[in-house]
Amino acid sequence: MSWIYWLCIIIFLTILEVSTTNLVSIWFIASGLVSLIISLVYDSLFLEIGNFVILGVILLIITKPIINKYLKKGTSVKTNLDRVIGMTGICTEEIKKNVIGEVKVDGKRWSAYSTEVIKVNDAVIIEKIDGVKLKVRKEGK
């Protein structure tokens, strides 16, 4: 008769898993299925609960890192700011070595710095975004 309890636990965990996207209880659904099968063959509540807990934890420890590796792949989304990296801009205010100046890129003005002197109207390449400033270098270097 304990198989009914295991079936209820499996249904509850399935509903919980479907309502979340974090793979919270899928391993315990699997261990619940094994416990349900054990309850049909043996009449040992200790064996059923032990299997449910131990198998669920083992499956969680072994498979979660593997599944997360495949689910996280390619989920990085570029923002509008990230797209300026690698673009060419024009220096609108002289940039001295490690002193903030200004560049225009993609129709917007940005504070910018560089490790070299960049004159007004020089073309620059955006290397990275550092807070609200762009790190730039002269085009062609």
LUMGU-130203 format. One line per 5 residues: number of its first residue (from 1); their letters; for each residue x, y, z of N, C-alpha, C. Coordinates in steps of 0.02 Angstrom, whole numbers. Atoms other than C-alpha are relative to their C-alpha. Layout:
BEGIN
NUM) a) X/Y/Z/X/Y/Z/X/Y/Z ~ ...
This chain:
BEGIN
1) mswiy) 41/-60/0/0/0/0/43/63/0 ~ -42/-60/-2/150/118/18/15/26/-70 ~ -12/-23/69/162/127/-172/-43/61/-16 ~ 44/-58/11/17/251/-167/34/63/25 ~ -36/-59/-27/120/368/-58/56/21/-47
6) wlcii) -54/-16/47/266/355/-178/-27/31/-64 ~ 31/-29/60/151/391/-325/-20/73/13 ~ 18/-69/-19/86/547/-234/62/44/4 ~ -63/-38/-4/265/603/-197/26/15/-70 ~ -24/-9/69/314/578/-380/-42/53/-36
11) iflti) 43/-50/33/163/677/-441/13/69/27 ~ -15/-65/-31/198/818/-317/67/27/-25 ~ -66/-23/23/382/826/-366/0/17/-75 ~ 6/-16/71/336/823/-551/-33/68/-10 ~ 33/-66/4/218/971/-528/49/54/22
16) levst) -51/-48/-24/356/1060/-429/53/12/-54 ~ -52/-7/52/483/1026/-567/-26/38/-60 ~ 29/-35/58/367/1086/-705/-9/74/15 ~ 11/-70/-17/333/1247/-611/64/40/10 ~ -64/-34/-6/518/1288/-593/43/-15/-62
21) tnlvs) -45/11/57/658/1301/-721/70/-18/23 ~ -67/10/-27/804/1258/-608/19/-73/11 ~ -13/71/-11/798/1067/-611/10/-14/74 ~ -4/7/-73/762/1063/-425/-12/-71/23 ~ 22/63/-29/677/897/-400/1/-59/-49
26) iwfia) 3/54/51/702/793/-558/37/-63/25 ~ -39/58/-24/830/681/-471/-40/-38/52 ~ 41/33/-50/708/645/-330/-62/-33/-31 ~ 53/35/37/573/601/-457/27/-68/-21 ~ -30/63/20/691/468/-524/9/-47/60
31) sglvs) -8/43/-59/733/404/-350/-68/-20/29 ~ 68/18/-22/546/408/-308/-28/-57/-42 ~ 22/56/43/511/296/-458/32/-66/21 ~ -34/61/-23/642/173/-398/-29/-23/67 ~ 30/17/-64/568/180/-222/-70/-30/-10
36) liisl) 66/27/15/395/148/-296/7/-73/-22 ~ -11/69/23/462/-8/-384/21/-44/59 ~ -21/38/-59/548/-64/-223/-59/-15/45 ~ 58/12/-44/384/-42/-127/-46/-54/-28 ~ 40/53/29/299/-162/-249/31/-69/12
41) vydsl) -35/64/-9/432/-296/-222/12/-16/73 ~ -15/11/-71/482/-273/-40/-48/42/43 ~ 42/-38/-46/382/-215/110/44/29/55 ~ -46/-29/-48/519/-113/193/2/76/-9 ~ 2/-73/4/485/71/224/70/30/8
46) fleig) -69/-23/-11/665/93/285/40/-3/-66 ~ -34/9/64/732/25/119/-24/51/-52 ~ 28/-47/48/614/134/18/23/72/13 ~ -20/-68/-18/654/297/110/75/8/-9 ~ -73/-2/9/840/257/114/19/6/-73
51) nfvil) -13/-4/71/840/227/-73/-19/69/-28 ~ 24/-65/24/740/387/-105/51/55/16 ~ -46/-53/-21/860/497/-7/69/-10/-30 ~ -69/12/22/1027/416/-51/5/4/-76 ~ -3/-2/73/990/389/-237/-12/71/-26
56) gvill) 14/-69/21/916/564/-253/61/45/8 ~ -59/-41/-12/1070/645/-176/57/-19/-47 ~ -54/22/46/1191/539/-279/-13/25/-71 ~ 16/-25/67/1100/582/-440/10/75/-5 ~ -9/-73/-2/1099/766/-391/73/19/-5
61) iitkp) -72/-17/-2/1286/770/-354/34/-18/-66 ~ -34/23/60/1337/672/-508/-23/37/-63 ~ 25/-25/64/1224/744/-643/-12/75/-3 ~ 16/-72/3/1185/925/-595/56/40/-33 ~ -52/-39/34/1357/995/-644/3/-13/-75
66) iinky) -2/17/71/1350/903/-810/-57/33/-37 ~ 58/-30/33/1175/962/-852/6/76/-1 ~ -8/-73/-1/1212/1141/-797/50/23/-53 ~ -50/-18/50/1364/1143/-912/-32/5/-69 ~ 32/-1/65/1255/1102/-1062/-56/52/-5
71) lkkgt) 54/-49/1/1110/1215/-1012/26/72/-2 ~ -28/-68/-3/1221/1368/-981/35/19/-65 ~ -37/-14/61/1312/1353/-1148/-40/45/-46 ~ 30/-44/48/1272/1498/-1263/-57/43/27 ~ 54/-40/-27/1155/1587/-1142/20/73/11
76) svktn) -21/-69/-10/1257/1746/-1137/-30/44/-55 ~ 33/-46/46/1161/1888/-1216/36/67/2 ~ -32/-64/3/1248/2043/-1275/-51/55/10 ~ 43/-58/-9/1174/2207/-1218/17/50/-54 ~ -14/-52/49/1168/2363/-1323/69/30/11
81) ldrvi) -66/-29/-15/1325/2424/-1235/56/-44/-27 ~ -53/46/22/1426/2268/-1278/13/4/-74 ~ -10/0/73/1400/2293/-1463/49/52/-24 ~ -48/-51/22/1512/2447/-1468/72/-26/3 ~ -67/28/-5/1663/2340/-1423/21/-24/-69
86) gmtgi) -25/17/66/1766/2323/-1581/-20/49/-54 ~ 21/-50/49/1678/2467/-1668/52/55/-6 ~ -44/-57/11/1768/2617/-1740/-38/63/20 ~ 28/-63/-20/1736/2788/-1665/46/57/-19 ~ -40/-60/13/1801/2966/-1683/12/36/65
91) cteei) -18/-38/-60/1892/3061/-1547/-28/71/-7 ~ 30/-67/2/1793/3221/-1509/32/47/51 ~ -37/-39/-50/1899/3279/-1361/65/-37/13 ~ -66/32/-4/2085/3244/-1348/5/-45/62 ~ -13/48/-54/2132/3094/-1244/75/-3/10
96) kknvi) -71/6/-17/2299/3101/-1156/10/-66/36 ~ -15/64/-32/2386/2949/-1084/-31/-3/69 ~ 36/13/-63/2272/2886/-944/-38/60/27 ~ 42/-57/-18/2173/3050/-943/-63/-4/-42 ~ 65/8/33/1988/3048/-987/-9/52/-55
101) gevkv) 20/-42/55/1935/3120/-1155/-69/-21/-23 ~ 66/18/24/1784/3091/-1266/4/-26/-71 ~ 6/27/67/1741/2987/-1418/-74/-5/-19 ~ 67/11/25/1588/2971/-1527/-1/-66/-38 ~ 6/65/32/1538/2796/-1575/-74/-18/-2
106) dgkrw) 69/20/10/1374/2732/-1644/-49/57/14 ~ 44/-58/-9/1302/2908/-1636/-4/26/71 ~ 2/-21/-70/1334/2927/-1450/69/22/24 ~ -64/-23/-28/1468/3020/-1353/14/-38/65 ~ -22/39/-58/1566/2922/-1224/63/32/29
111) sayst) -64/-14/-31/1699/2964/-1098/47/-57/-17 ~ -46/52/21/1855/2871/-1149/69/13/27 ~ -70/-7/-20/2033/2838/-1096/42/-48/-42 ~ -45/40/40/2185/2763/-1178/69/0/32 ~ -70/1/-24/2366/2717/-1144/45/40/-46
116) evikv) -39/-41/47/2419/2833/-1285/-37/66/-11 ~ 31/-64/16/2384/3011/-1341/-39/-8/-65 ~ 43/3/59/2239/3023/-1462/-27/71/-12 ~ 20/-68/18/2203/3188/-1552/-73/0/-24 ~ 67/-10/25/2033/3259/-1601/-4/-22/-73
121) ndavi) 15/27/66/1961/3178/-1759/40/-62/-19 ~ -33/64/13/2076/3026/-1745/-51/-57/6 ~ 43/59/-4/1989/2861/-1777/26/-46/56 ~ -18/44/-56/1987/2744/-1627/-39/-65/-5 ~ 34/65/-7/1942/2563/-1595/-17/-9/73
126) iekid) 21/11/-69/1842/2523/-1438/24/-69/21 ~ -27/63/-24/1933/2388/-1340/-44/-32/53 ~ 43/27/-52/1820/2370/-1188/-39/56/34 ~ 39/-47/-40/1692/2453/-1076/22/-9/72 ~ -23/1/-69/1756/2498/-904/-46/46/40
131) gvklk) 50/-41/-34/1608/2558/-800/-40/39/-52 ~ 34/-41/49/1540/2705/-900/49/32/-49 ~ -52/-26/45/1702/2738/-993/22/-54/-49 ~ -26/46/50/1772/2660/-1150/76/2/1 ~ -73/3/11/1951/2601/-1165/9/-6/-75
136) vrkeg) -8/-3/73/2008/2644/-1340/74/-1/-18 ~ -67/-5/28/2162/2636/-1451/-7/29/-70 ~ 2/-28/67/2208/2722/-1612/-13/-55/-50 ~ 13/48/53/2145/2635/-1766/64/-14/-37 ~ -60/19/37/2281/2540/-1858/57/-21/45
141) k) -54/23/-45/2382/2493/-1704/-16/-67/29
